[in-house]
Amino acid sequence: MSRARQLQATPSSNVIGRGPTAEDAFDAFVTLVAFCADHRAAATVYDQRSGHLPLDAKSPDAYKRWHRAARSAGIPGVWTRGKLLLATADAWATPVRRQRLTALPARPTSSEESALDAALGIRAVRRSK
């Protein structure tokens, strides 16, 4: 619970035509400071919409690819809410190690086709993680 909700203001002055008392002004000041302190510590949250991307994100598609890789890597501060792909500034600053695909030799479908491919210099490969 925030400090602003814990503080209770003194009863307002009953004098009509005068401004707030010193206690009223002090209570308002303490409430304002507590409000600012609570919101100052809030983390910056990014998503894939154009106005909400990090400054160094190249495009919404690049952000979506990064978000998928970050969630797969288990980086804290990356989550989804509905269709929004959300991430904190700390998560965005964390480097994500991307897994490169390796080329593996493809299994020949038949010996005739593989002999023909070899004669023509065609090297069939399949992609795997």
Summary of the structure (lengths in Angstrom):
residues: 129
radius of gyration: 29.8
end to end distance: 46.8
largest distance: 103.1
contacts: 255
relative contact order: 0.10
helix: 43%
strand: 15%
